[in-house]
Amino acid sequence: MRKPCFVASLQTNDAMNGRFSQAGAGLLLSLTLLSCAAEPAPPTAAQAGASMSDSIQIIQGRTASHEQAKLGLVNVFDGHDVRLDVWNPADKRWLGKLKLKRSDIFPVAGGFLRLQDVGGDGTRANVSLAEFSAAGIGAPAADALTLVEGGELDVGDDAVRIVEVDRDGATVEVWPKRYPRDLVEADKIASHRLVPGASLPLAASALQVRRLQPRAGEVLGFIEFALQH
């Protein structure tokens, strides 16, 4: 709610020409601005407990920066199925490919982002993301490689996806990333059961499991890895 606005009218008459003096006009402007300042409205419950910053807007085919990460909007299908790529320009050994829907919350760059909205002008889609505080769930370390439920993590020549995950263990699939998962031959897919501390072998490296996080409401499940050489 705004406070009552009182305007102090200070008029100094210049006897020589009948006009307001510049000093008087300047004081009038200053008093008006100070007395009409608005009292900020209290935050809503959603703003106080979730959103932490201004939103990040990304247009299809373009990128946005968030901390040390880059995010690129690849496509939007049926107005709600979002394909978003995440990577670190300083470390080109990996690429995260996310599949999201409105309100999904996912880890990136040592924190969480929420897919707030999906839109478009009929030519290019766009999405709105915002930082989110996920109560009771710690974000992966900023230097971690994170595999998010529903998406893929490309490391070197391999692609990895989650089949299922809980706090005690996870099942993942690994296949050559040059093949789409739906088209790759069965003998090129390796299934692995992982527990915290386990190592996932890849063609040219390995990933060590730091943490398993099952889905919690709108927060997508994920596996936090450390890259081993």
Contacts in CASP RR format, 6 or more apart in sequence:
PFRMAT RR
TARGET T0000
AUTHOR 0000-0000-0000
METHOD contacts of the structure
MODEL  1
MRKPCFVASLQTNDAMNGRFSQAGAGLLLSLTLLSCAAEPAPPTAAQAGA
SMSDSIQIIQGRTASHEQAKLGLVNVFDGHDVRLDVWNPADKRWLGKLKL
KRSDIFPVAGGFLRLQDVGGDGTRANVSLAEFSAAGIGAPAADALTLVEG
GELDVGDDAVRIVEVDRDGATVEVWPKRYPRDLVEADKIASHRLVPGASL
PLAASALQVRRLQPRAGEVLGFIEFALQH
1 39 0 8 1.000
1 41 0 8 1.000
2 38 0 8 1.000
2 39 0 8 1.000
3 37 0 8 1.000
3 38 0 8 1.000
3 39 0 8 1.000
5 35 0 8 1.000
5 36 0 8 1.000
6 35 0 8 1.000
6 36 0 8 1.000
7 31 0 8 1.000
7 32 0 8 1.000
7 35 0 8 1.000
7 36 0 8 1.000
8 28 0 8 1.000
8 31 0 8 1.000
8 32 0 8 1.000
8 35 0 8 1.000
9 28 0 8 1.000
10 24 0 8 1.000
10 27 0 8 1.000
10 28 0 8 1.000
10 31 0 8 1.000
11 20 0 8 1.000
11 24 0 8 1.000
11 28 0 8 1.000
12 20 0 8 1.000
12 21 0 8 1.000
12 23 0 8 1.000
12 24 0 8 1.000
13 20 0 8 1.000
14 20 0 8 1.000
14 21 0 8 1.000
20 28 0 8 1.000
49 133 0 8 1.000
49 135 0 8 1.000
50 114 0 8 1.000
50 132 0 8 1.000
50 133 0 8 1.000
51 114 0 8 1.000
51 130 0 8 1.000
51 131 0 8 1.000
51 132 0 8 1.000
52 130 0 8 1.000
52 131 0 8 1.000
52 132 0 8 1.000
52 133 0 8 1.000
53 130 0 8 1.000
53 131 0 8 1.000
54 130 0 8 1.000
55 116 0 8 1.000
55 128 0 8 1.000
55 129 0 8 1.000
55 130 0 8 1.000
56 64 0 8 1.000
56 66 0 8 1.000
56 71 0 8 1.000
56 113 0 8 1.000
56 128 0 8 1.000
56 129 0 8 1.000
56 130 0 8 1.000
57 64 0 8 1.000
57 126 0 8 1.000
57 127 0 8 1.000
57 128 0 8 1.000
58 64 0 8 1.000
58 71 0 8 1.000
58 72 0 8 1.000
58 73 0 8 1.000
58 84 0 8 1.000
58 126 0 8 1.000
58 127 0 8 1.000
58 129 0 8 1.000
59 73 0 8 1.000
59 124 0 8 1.000
59 125 0 8 1.000
59 126 0 8 1.000
60 73 0 8 1.000
60 74 0 8 1.000
60 75 0 8 1.000
60 76 0 8 1.000
60 124 0 8 1.000
60 125 0 8 1.000
60 126 0 8 1.000
61 72 0 8 1.000
61 73 0 8 1.000
61 74 0 8 1.000
61 124 0 8 1.000
62 72 0 8 1.000
62 73 0 8 1.000
63 70 0 8 1.000
63 71 0 8 1.000
63 72 0 8 1.000
63 73 0 8 1.000
64 70 0 8 1.000
64 71 0 8 1.000
64 72 0 8 1.000
64 129 0 8 1.000
65 71 0 8 1.000
66 108 0 8 1.000
66 109 0 8 1.000
66 113 0 8 1.000
66 129 0 8 1.000
67 108 0 8 1.000
67 109 0 8 1.000
67 110 0 8 1.000
67 142 0 8 1.000
68 88 0 8 1.000
68 89 0 8 1.000
68 90 0 8 1.000
68 109 0 8 1.000
68 142 0 8 1.000
69 86 0 8 1.000
69 87 0 8 1.000
69 88 0 8 1.000
69 108 0 8 1.000
69 109 0 8 1.000
70 86 0 8 1.000
70 87 0 8 1.000
70 88 0 8 1.000
70 89 0 8 1.000
71 84 0 8 1.000
71 85 0 8 1.000
71 86 0 8 1.000
71 108 0 8 1.000
71 129 0 8 1.000
72 84 0 8 1.000
72 85 0 8 1.000
72 86 0 8 1.000
73 82 0 8 1.000
73 83 0 8 1.000
73 84 0 8 1.000
73 125 0 8 1.000
73 126 0 8 1.000
73 127 0 8 1.000
74 83 0 8 1.000
74 84 0 8 1.000
74 85 0 8 1.000
74 97 0 8 1.000
75 82 0 8 1.000
75 83 0 8 1.000
75 125 0 8 1.000
76 82 0 8 1.000
76 83 0 8 1.000
76 118 0 8 1.000
76 119 0 8 1.000
76 120 0 8 1.000
76 125 0 8 1.000
76 127 0 8 1.000
77 83 0 8 1.000
79 118 0 8 1.000
79 119 0 8 1.000
79 125 0 8 1.000
80 101 0 8 1.000
80 102 0 8 1.000
80 118 0 8 1.000
81 99 0 8 1.000
81 100 0 8 1.000
81 101 0 8 1.000
82 98 0 8 1.000
82 99 0 8 1.000
82 100 0 8 1.000
82 101 0 8 1.000
82 115 0 8 1.000
82 118 0 8 1.000
82 127 0 8 1.000
83 97 0 8 1.000
83 98 0 8 1.000
83 99 0 8 1.000
83 100 0 8 1.000
84 97 0 8 1.000
84 98 0 8 1.000
84 100 0 8 1.000
84 127 0 8 1.000
85 95 0 8 1.000
85 96 0 8 1.000
85 97 0 8 1.000
85 98 0 8 1.000
86 95 0 8 1.000
86 96 0 8 1.000
86 97 0 8 1.000
86 98 0 8 1.000
86 108 0 8 1.000
87 94 0 8 1.000
87 95 0 8 1.000
87 96 0 8 1.000
88 94 0 8 1.000
93 155 0 8 1.000
93 156 0 8 1.000
93 205 0 8 1.000
93 227 0 8 1.000
94 145 0 8 1.000
94 153 0 8 1.000
94 154 0 8 1.000
94 155 0 8 1.000
94 156 0 8 1.000
94 227 0 8 1.000
95 153 0 8 1.000
95 154 0 8 1.000
96 147 0 8 1.000
96 148 0 8 1.000
96 151 0 8 1.000
96 152 0 8 1.000
96 153 0 8 1.000
96 154 0 8 1.000
97 151 0 8 1.000
97 152 0 8 1.000
97 153 0 8 1.000
97 154 0 8 1.000
98 106 0 8 1.000
98 148 0 8 1.000
98 150 0 8 1.000
98 151 0 8 1.000
99 150 0 8 1.000
99 151 0 8 1.000
100 106 0 8 1.000
100 115 0 8 1.000
100 220 0 8 1.000
101 115 0 8 1.000
102 115 0 8 1.000
102 116 0 8 1.000
102 117 0 8 1.000
102 118 0 8 1.000
103 114 0 8 1.000
103 115 0 8 1.000
103 116 0 8 1.000
103 218 0 8 1.000
104 114 0 8 1.000
104 115 0 8 1.000
104 218 0 8 1.000
104 220 0 8 1.000
105 112 0 8 1.000
105 113 0 8 1.000
105 114 0 8 1.000
105 115 0 8 1.000
105 132 0 8 1.000
105 134 0 8 1.000
105 218 0 8 1.000
105 219 0 8 1.000
105 220 0 8 1.000
106 112 0 8 1.000
106 113 0 8 1.000
106 115 0 8 1.000
106 148 0 8 1.000
106 219 0 8 1.000
106 220 0 8 1.000
106 222 0 8 1.000
107 139 0 8 1.000
107 140 0 8 1.000
107 146 0 8 1.000
107 148 0 8 1.000
107 222 0 8 1.000
107 224 0 8 1.000
108 146 0 8 1.000
109 142 0 8 1.000
110 139 0 8 1.000
110 140 0 8 1.000
110 141 0 8 1.000
110 142 0 8 1.000
110 144 0 8 1.000
111 131 0 8 1.000
111 139 0 8 1.000
111 140 0 8 1.000
111 142 0 8 1.000
112 131 0 8 1.000
112 132 0 8 1.000
112 133 0 8 1.000
112 134 0 8 1.000
112 137 0 8 1.000
112 139 0 8 1.000
112 219 0 8 1.000
113 129 0 8 1.000
113 130 0 8 1.000
113 131 0 8 1.000
113 132 0 8 1.000
114 129 0 8 1.000
114 130 0 8 1.000
114 131 0 8 1.000
114 132 0 8 1.000
114 218 0 8 1.000
115 127 0 8 1.000
115 128 0 8 1.000
115 129 0 8 1.000
116 127 0 8 1.000
116 128 0 8 1.000
116 129 0 8 1.000
116 130 0 8 1.000
117 127 0 8 1.000
117 128 0 8 1.000
118 125 0 8 1.000
118 126 0 8 1.000
118 127 0 8 1.000
118 128 0 8 1.000
119 125 0 8 1.000
119 126 0 8 1.000
119 127 0 8 1.000
120 126 0 8 1.000
134 216 0 8 1.000
134 219 0 8 1.000
137 213 0 8 1.000
137 216 0 8 1.000
137 219 0 8 1.000
140 146 0 8 1.000
140 210 0 8 1.000
140 211 0 8 1.000
140 222 0 8 1.000
140 224 0 8 1.000
141 210 0 8 1.000
141 224 0 8 1.000
144 210 0 8 1.000
144 224 0 8 1.000
144 225 0 8 1.000
144 226 0 8 1.000
145 153 0 8 1.000
145 155 0 8 1.000
145 207 0 8 1.000
145 224 0 8 1.000
145 225 0 8 1.000
145 226 0 8 1.000
145 227 0 8 1.000
146 153 0 8 1.000
146 222 0 8 1.000
146 223 0 8 1.000
146 224 0 8 1.000
146 225 0 8 1.000
147 153 0 8 1.000
147 160 0 8 1.000
147 161 0 8 1.000
147 162 0 8 1.000
147 172 0 8 1.000
147 222 0 8 1.000
147 223 0 8 1.000
147 225 0 8 1.000
148 162 0 8 1.000
148 220 0 8 1.000
148 221 0 8 1.000
148 222 0 8 1.000
149 162 0 8 1.000
149 165 0 8 1.000
149 215 0 8 1.000
149 220 0 8 1.000
149 221 0 8 1.000
149 222 0 8 1.000
150 161 0 8 1.000
150 162 0 8 1.000
150 220 0 8 1.000
151 161 0 8 1.000
151 162 0 8 1.000
152 159 0 8 1.000
152 160 0 8 1.000
152 161 0 8 1.000
152 181 0 8 1.000
153 159 0 8 1.000
153 160 0 8 1.000
153 161 0 8 1.000
153 225 0 8 1.000
154 160 0 8 1.000
154 177 0 8 1.000
155 202 0 8 1.000
155 205 0 8 1.000
155 207 0 8 1.000
155 227 0 8 1.000
156 177 0 8 1.000
156 202 0 8 1.000
156 203 0 8 1.000
156 204 0 8 1.000
156 205 0 8 1.000
157 176 0 8 1.000
157 177 0 8 1.000
157 178 0 8 1.000
157 203 0 8 1.000
157 204 0 8 1.000
158 174 0 8 1.000
158 175 0 8 1.000
158 176 0 8 1.000
158 177 0 8 1.000
158 202 0 8 1.000
158 203 0 8 1.000
159 174 0 8 1.000
159 175 0 8 1.000
159 176 0 8 1.000
159 177 0 8 1.000
159 181 0 8 1.000
160 172 0 8 1.000
160 173 0 8 1.000
160 174 0 8 1.000
160 200 0 8 1.000
160 202 0 8 1.000
160 207 0 8 1.000
161 172 0 8 1.000
161 173 0 8 1.000
161 181 0 8 1.000
162 170 0 8 1.000
162 171 0 8 1.000
162 172 0 8 1.000
162 221 0 8 1.000
162 222 0 8 1.000
162 223 0 8 1.000
163 170 0 8 1.000
163 171 0 8 1.000
163 172 0 8 1.000
163 173 0 8 1.000
163 191 0 8 1.000
164 170 0 8 1.000
164 171 0 8 1.000
165 171 0 8 1.000
165 212 0 8 1.000
165 213 0 8 1.000
165 214 0 8 1.000
165 215 0 8 1.000
165 221 0 8 1.000
165 222 0 8 1.000
165 223 0 8 1.000
166 212 0 8 1.000
166 214 0 8 1.000
167 212 0 8 1.000
167 213 0 8 1.000
167 214 0 8 1.000
168 195 0 8 1.000
168 212 0 8 1.000
169 193 0 8 1.000
169 194 0 8 1.000
169 195 0 8 1.000
169 196 0 8 1.000
169 212 0 8 1.000
170 193 0 8 1.000
170 194 0 8 1.000
170 195 0 8 1.000
170 209 0 8 1.000
170 212 0 8 1.000
170 223 0 8 1.000
171 191 0 8 1.000
171 192 0 8 1.000
171 193 0 8 1.000
171 194 0 8 1.000
172 191 0 8 1.000
172 192 0 8 1.000
172 194 0 8 1.000
172 200 0 8 1.000
172 223 0 8 1.000
173 181 0 8 1.000
173 189 0 8 1.000
173 190 0 8 1.000
173 191 0 8 1.000
173 192 0 8 1.000
174 189 0 8 1.000
174 190 0 8 1.000
174 192 0 8 1.000
174 200 0 8 1.000
174 202 0 8 1.000
175 181 0 8 1.000
175 184 0 8 1.000
175 188 0 8 1.000
175 189 0 8 1.000
175 190 0 8 1.000
176 184 0 8 1.000
176 188 0 8 1.000
179 185 0 8 1.000
179 188 0 8 1.000
192 200 0 8 1.000
194 200 0 8 1.000
194 209 0 8 1.000
194 212 0 8 1.000
194 223 0 8 1.000
195 209 0 8 1.000
195 212 0 8 1.000
196 209 0 8 1.000
196 210 0 8 1.000
196 211 0 8 1.000
196 212 0 8 1.000
197 208 0 8 1.000
197 209 0 8 1.000
197 210 0 8 1.000
198 208 0 8 1.000
198 209 0 8 1.000
199 206 0 8 1.000
199 207 0 8 1.000
199 208 0 8 1.000
199 209 0 8 1.000
199 228 0 8 1.000
200 206 0 8 1.000
200 207 0 8 1.000
200 208 0 8 1.000
200 209 0 8 1.000
200 225 0 8 1.000
205 227 0 8 1.000
205 228 0 8 1.000
205 229 0 8 1.000
206 227 0 8 1.000
206 228 0 8 1.000
207 225 0 8 1.000
207 226 0 8 1.000
207 227 0 8 1.000
207 228 0 8 1.000
208 225 0 8 1.000
208 226 0 8 1.000
208 228 0 8 1.000
209 223 0 8 1.000
209 224 0 8 1.000
209 225 0 8 1.000
210 224 0 8 1.000
210 225 0 8 1.000
210 226 0 8 1.000
211 223 0 8 1.000
211 224 0 8 1.000
212 223 0 8 1.000
212 224 0 8 1.000
213 219 0 8 1.000
213 221 0 8 1.000
213 222 0 8 1.000
213 223 0 8 1.000
213 224 0 8 1.000
214 221 0 8 1.000
215 221 0 8 1.000
END
